[in-house]
Amino acid sequence: MRKLLPLIGTPHGGGRSALTCRYRCGDACFHEVPNTSGNEYVGDVIARAYSRRSMLRTAAVVTVATAAGTAAAVGGSGSPANAAPVADALAAGGAGDAAGARGLRFTPVAPNTHDRVTVPAGYEQHVVIRWGDPIVKGAPAFHPDRQTAAAQAGQFGYNNDFLALLPLGSRYERRQLLVANHEYTDEQLMFRGYDPENPTREQVEIAWAAHGLGVVVVQEDHRSGRLTAVNRHPLNRRLTATSEFRLSGPAAGSDLVKTSADPSGTRVLGTLNNCSGGTTPWGTTLHGEENFNQYFANAGKVTDPVQAARLKRYGVTSGASERKWERFDKRFDVLQEPNEPNRFGYVVELDPYDPHSVPRKRTALGRFKHEGAEPRLTEDGRPVVYSGDDERFDYFYKFVSSKRMMKGDSRAAKEHNLTLLDEGTLYVAKLTGDSPAAEFDGTGKLPADGAFDGSGTWIKLATASPSGNVSHVEGMTAEEVFVFTRQAADKAGATKMDRPEDIQPSPRTGRVYLALTNNSDRGKPGKPGVDEANPRNINKHGQILEFAENFDDPAGDGFAWRLFLVAGDPNDPSTYFAGFPKDKVSPISCPDNVAFDPHGNLWISTDGNQLGSHDGLFGVATAGPRRGELKQFLTVPRGAETCGPLVQDKRILVAVQHPGEVDGASVEKPASAWPDGPGKLVRPAVVAVWRKDGKNIGV
């Protein structure tokens, strides 16, 4: 009998600037939603499933009413409009009490709009590495007015996102390997006098070199949590939009991915828009290619109806691209290279310990806007990888490998483990709520049973195998499923969600947490309405979904789910914090990346805060009597987003992405002075935070 983990406590979107929307995702939220399928959302199936009340209930029942009004806009350099009452509450106790769940015993940072990284009392911070810092042998020091593509290719890239810290062994005392994604570029904040309609070749080539991945050795100070980059170490490496990558798995060599430059369909230049990622148990890192569609041009001129429909489903730009790369390389023009977009949108696997290895794009994990990819192992050692498709009304997925991980550091084990993600089955999620549809009116009111919860099914899409790839979707070949995964999930009847982003399984309980950032289109005329998993119309603030699979085998096809957190101002009746008293939590908006600390607390970074404060990092207890207790740990500078959270015993790392990315900002008119002060170019950077007394975080 299957045993599902209990879900109770056991041992343009958003507030983004128009500049962010342009450069990060190609104004995705201002275009028509790519998913026009007739798939049911959860509310369509609730009535049929009402009699299937098999889920455990939460202990707390919270009475809620109508959602609150529009939040205040961000502005200035001090505190937002709603910060004063929050600060008063913090000063009076409640969320301001430094007591809390183990790992969360710090005084929360109040909402603010300070142009700096703000951390709790008793904590220190330090910039580990900035955009442009040289890391590869021969790379010059950064100079904002003398930058070249060759220099950038050896320097730390732009807009750092996902972060991983990997051990280097006892012979490298107090040294670790830092791996970072470089998601995208803000040309207006990089180049003096930038003309977005007429970029120069040099500017474009610098941007190519500023995308991709970075690997750099860091040295730990033995007296604090400070980390310092070790420049020009032999393991340091940059991978860019022109580096060689290999397509692997079931779609490699398919006619769908062949181009004039690569008739084999196996070699790709570059990786684009790497957002979040994951670290594997066998020592590699995973990197999700997210908003890759914006880099390609002229989809609106395609006359073949099949190709046009495929490009539209992925939101490929209809006319000229924002960065105009197609003027300098024909592969970014779909009229000249129709298959080039099909070579992006995958999960990239990197061996950061081998600076000469060629990273692989794992086609078996499907092609969509991967926010990230987070693995875990089944009891018999097979990897299971979760990933969300960051688009309004799109889906979340898992891949289950058919091969077991080999333990050890032998060459045979390493070679075997580098094949684990090429064979197995790709699934998409379908959710069913267990309360009557009439109970969901768009205000976020809890149903009568006291919980947003239900059951779910993993639907098979395709299986990759050496004996032959198999499609489980009628009318599509296996190769088509792996390359056009969104269409396959449409056909399979997956559940439409509110921008599924990062996913993290708890290393302690096995429960899995999915960040759903927001969806301003939910409930609008002609768009899907509310349901038990997405209970608010015009969902500005997002939510965290918690689900549990078979206790002994996460490779199974069933799961239980509930909403763990419904984000927003705690004074807003539509918010929910796992039943924890709302006068004792910090406000939170637009959850994006998630990570676990050594104590089993979930840490959440935000993107696009709509509560009038800057984005930040929050910790929340997931189990025990303080389940749902959420505290803000830090905020980031003006215009910035909090990315790549990494929480260790004595150190927290965050990637401060796109500081100063505010409408009207430019090199000549900066909106932020971070990190180096007035008169210096604004630079994305990685920041380390630690306790001044040297003790562990939050204890």
MOURCOR-V197804 format. One record per backbone hydrogen bond with DSSP energy under -1.0 kcal/mol. CO is the residue of the C=O (numbers start at 1). NH is the residue of the N-H. E is the energy in kcal/mol with one decimal. If there is no record, write none. Layout:
BEGIN
<<CO/NH/E> <CO/NH/E>>
END
This chain:
BEGIN
<<3/551/-4.5> <13/16/-1.2> <17/21/-2.0> <18/22/-2.1> <19/23/-2.2> <20/24/-2.8> <21/27/-3.7> <27/30/-1.5> <28/31/-1.2> <34/36/-1.2> <41/44/-1.7> <42/45/-1.4> <45/49/-1.5> <49/52/-2.3> <51/53/-1.5> <52/54/-1.2> <78/113/-4.1> <80/83/-1.7> <82/86/-1.1> <83/87/-3.3> <84/88/-2.5> <85/89/-2.2> <86/90/-2.3> <87/91/-2.5> <88/92/-1.9> <93/96/-2.8> <94/97/-2.0> <101/104/-2.9> <104/106/-1.7> <112/614/-2.8> <114/116/-1.6> <118/635/-1.5> <120/123/-1.5> <122/692/-2.7> <124/690/-2.0> <126/688/-2.7> <129/686/-2.5> <130/133/-1.9> <133/156/-2.8> <135/232/-1.1> <136/139/-2.4> <143/146/-1.6> <148/152/-2.5> <149/153/-2.0> <151/154/-1.6> <152/155/-1.4> <154/135/-2.4> <154/136/-2.2> <156/132/-2.8> <159/183/-2.2> <162/181/-1.8> <164/179/-2.7> <166/177/-2.9> <169/172/-1.5> <172/175/-2.0> <174/220/-3.1> <176/218/-2.8> <177/166/-2.4> <178/216/-2.7> <179/164/-2.0> <180/214/-2.6> <181/161/-2.0> <182/212/-1.4> <186/189/-1.4> <187/191/-2.2> <188/667/-1.2> <191/194/-1.3> <195/198/-1.4> <200/204/-2.3> <201/205/-2.7> <202/206/-2.2> <203/207/-2.2> <204/208/-2.4> <205/209/-1.9> <206/210/-1.4> <207/211/-1.0> <208/241/-2.1> <210/158/-1.9> <212/182/-3.2> <213/239/-2.4> <214/180/-2.7> <215/237/-2.8> <216/178/-2.9> <217/230/-3.3> <218/176/-2.2> <219/228/-2.1> <221/224/-1.1> <226/221/-2.3> <228/219/-3.2> <230/233/-1.1> <233/236/-1.6> <237/215/-2.8> <239/213/-2.2> <243/270/-3.5> <245/268/-2.6> <246/361/-3.2> <248/363/-2.0> <249/252/-1.1> <251/254/-2.2> <254/257/-1.7> <262/259/-1.6> <262/265/-1.4> <265/253/-2.6> <266/247/-2.6> <268/245/-2.8> <273/290/-2.8> <275/162/-1.8> <276/288/-2.5> <278/286/-3.4> <280/283/-1.6> <284/280/-2.7> <285/350/-2.6> <286/278/-1.8> <287/348/-3.1> <288/275/-2.4> <289/370/-1.5> <290/292/-2.4> <292/295/-1.6> <293/296/-1.4> <293/317/-1.1> <297/334/-2.0> <298/301/-1.4> <299/302/-1.4> <304/308/-2.7> <305/309/-2.1> <306/310/-2.0> <307/311/-2.5> <308/312/-2.3> <309/313/-2.2> <311/316/-2.3> <312/315/-1.5> <317/299/-2.5> <318/300/-1.7> <319/298/-2.9> <324/327/-1.6> <325/328/-2.1> <325/329/-1.3> <329/332/-1.8> <330/333/-2.0> <332/297/-2.5> <333/336/-1.2> <333/337/-2.7> <337/340/-1.4> <340/343/-1.8> <341/344/-1.6> <345/368/-2.0> <346/289/-2.3> <347/362/-3.1> <348/287/-2.1> <349/360/-2.2> <350/285/-2.4> <351/354/-1.4> <354/357/-1.7> <359/246/-2.6> <360/349/-3.2> <361/248/-2.4> <361/363/-1.2> <362/365/-1.4> <363/366/-1.8> <368/370/-1.9> <369/390/-2.2> <371/276/-3.5> <374/386/-2.3> <376/384/-2.9> <378/381/-2.0> <381/405/-3.0> <382/378/-2.3> <383/401/-2.8> <384/376/-1.8> <385/399/-2.4> <386/374/-2.1> <387/397/-3.0> <388/371/-2.1> <389/391/-2.0> <391/394/-1.7> <394/497/-2.2> <395/389/-2.2> <396/429/-2.2> <397/387/-2.1> <398/427/-3.3> <399/385/-2.6> <400/425/-2.4> <410/414/-2.3> <411/415/-2.5> <412/416/-2.4> <413/417/-2.7> <414/418/-1.3> <416/419/-2.0> <417/420/-1.0> <419/422/-1.7> <423/402/-1.6> <424/464/-3.4> <425/400/-2.7> <426/461/-3.0> <426/462/-1.1> <427/398/-1.5> <428/459/-3.2> <429/495/-2.0> <430/457/-2.6> <432/455/-1.9> <436/439/-1.9> <437/440/-1.8> <442/537/-2.1> <447/450/-2.1> <452/563/-2.4> <453/434/-1.5> <454/561/-2.3> <455/432/-3.1> <456/559/-1.9> <457/430/-2.2> <459/428/-1.9> <461/472/-2.8> <462/426/-2.7> <463/470/-2.8> <464/424/-1.5> <465/468/-1.7> <470/463/-3.0> <473/476/-1.7> <477/481/-2.1> <478/482/-2.2> <479/483/-1.6> <480/484/-3.3> <484/488/-1.7> <485/489/-2.6> <486/490/-2.2> <487/491/-2.3> <488/492/-1.9> <489/494/-1.9> <497/393/-2.0> <497/499/-1.3> <499/517/-1.7> <502/515/-2.7> <504/513/-2.6> <506/510/-1.6> <511/506/-3.6> <512/547/-2.9> <513/504/-2.4> <514/545/-2.7> <515/501/-3.1> <516/543/-2.4> <519/522/-1.3> <519/539/-1.6> <521/524/-2.1> <522/538/-3.3> <524/527/-2.6> <528/523/-2.9> <534/531/-1.6> <535/444/-1.1> <538/540/-1.4> <539/519/-3.4> <541/590/-2.5> <542/567/-1.7> <543/516/-2.9> <544/564/-2.2> <544/565/-1.6> <545/514/-3.1> <546/562/-2.3> <547/512/-3.2> <548/560/-2.7> <549/5/-1.7> <553/556/-1.8> <557/458/-2.6> <559/456/-2.6> <560/548/-2.8> <561/454/-2.2> <562/546/-3.1> <565/544/-2.9> <566/576/-1.9> <568/588/-1.3> <569/572/-2.6> <572/575/-2.0> <576/566/-3.0> <577/580/-2.4> <581/584/-1.5> <588/568/-1.8> <590/607/-2.3> <592/502/-1.2> <593/605/-2.8> <595/603/-3.8> <597/600/-1.7> <601/597/-1.9> <602/620/-2.7> <603/595/-2.0> <604/618/-2.4> <605/592/-2.9> <606/642/-1.3> <608/15/-2.7> <615/636/-2.1> <616/606/-1.8> <617/633/-3.4> <617/634/-1.4> <618/604/-3.0> <619/631/-2.8> <620/602/-2.4> <621/628/-2.9> <624/627/-1.8> <626/629/-2.8> <629/621/-1.8> <630/586/-1.9> <631/619/-2.7> <632/109/-2.3> <634/617/-1.9> <635/118/-1.8> <637/640/-1.9> <638/660/-3.4> <641/657/-2.4> <643/655/-2.7> <646/653/-2.8> <649/697/-3.4> <651/648/-3.3> <652/689/-2.5> <653/646/-2.1> <654/687/-2.8> <655/643/-2.2> <656/685/-1.5> <657/641/-2.2> <658/661/-1.5> <660/662/-2.1> <662/665/-2.6> <669/666/-1.2> <673/677/-2.5> <677/680/-1.6> <684/131/-2.4> <685/656/-2.8> <686/128/-2.9> <687/654/-2.3> <688/126/-1.8> <689/652/-2.3> <690/124/-3.3> <691/694/-1.4> <696/699/-1.1> <698/103/-2.4> <698/105/-1.9>>
END
